[in-house]
Amino acid sequence: MSIDFQGRVAIVTGAGGGLGKQHALALAKRGAKVVVNDLGGNVHGEGGSVSAAQAVVDEITKAGGEAIANGASVTDFEAVQAMVKQAMDTWGRIDILVNNAGILRDKSFSKMEIADFRWVMEVHVMGAVHCTKAVWPIMQAQKYGRIIMTTSSSGLYGNFGQTNYGAAKMALAGMMQTLSIEGEKYDIRVNALAPTAATRMTEDLMPEAILKALEPQAVVPAMLVMACEQAPNRTIICAGAGSFEVAHITLTQGVYLGMSEDAPEKLLAVMDQVKDRQNESVPASGSGQGTLEVGKAMAAHRG
């Protein structure tokens, strides 16, 4: 089954370099018309120039594709709305949104300034909120949309020195969980990509051999699957070095203890059993937790 994007329009944020650039090039190569968005700042979110986005556009058009550059900051909702209007005025629809823009301000939590925490949240989380909010009514009206959030193993599993980045990336996974439910009746499928890729944000952190294995291009197939017509929904795809996995947020079967005065002591005593992953489940929605808990309570009362 061939994946192509003829007649589709995509917006890729943070597409002036690294992973975003590879996303934009790959979508264009397979026929999509692409808005290449990039503020043009450094990895810390400082500065700005549309030249990086324009260079990617030039590369796409030289190869025979269609693309336009946009320098909006994803933190500016009005600028994002103008970007979406630019796409609609040019091509009349928006089918794909790849929320890729991001910054790093790594430090251990004890040394991190509140401003650094807040700004990382602003770019990653509110940036994705702004872009998604701007395209959502368009996708609802056309009854079609594919939205990709960029999460991270730092959010899913933690990473020293990245409380801000990890919090932001886990927030995006949570946002995906609910949007995928709300968008389903409009055929808006929302997924999350957890990439392991060497970009300018990571190039100083890894040896050369590992950097070679972790080329951004190796992540792109997962993005293309989540952007295509046959895309899954509500899926976290992990990708890196040519390997692909799916991450799940699971729920153990746990233990029913009731509400006795000594419930805290009982819980502490059986924590190993509560944490036991045998027969754990992936709830279809947030109500799955309550369903499991109430079910165990009712069974205990019947027993």
Secondary structure, 3 states (H helix, E strand, C coil): CCCCCCCCEEEECCCCCHHHHHHHHHHHHCCCEEEEECCCCCCCCCCCCCHHHHHHHHHHHHCCCCEEEECCCCCCHHHHHHHHHHHHHHHCCCCEEEECCCCCCCCCHHHCCHHHHHHHHHHHHHHHHHHHHHHHHHHHHHCCEEEEEECCHHHHCCCCCCHHHHHHHHHHHHHHHHHHHHHHHHCEEEEEEEEECCCCCCCCCCCHHHHHHCCHHHCHHHHHHHHCCCCCCCCEEEEECCEEEEECCCECCCCCCCCCCCHHHHHHHCHHHHHCCCCCECCCCCHHHHHHHHHHHHHHHHC
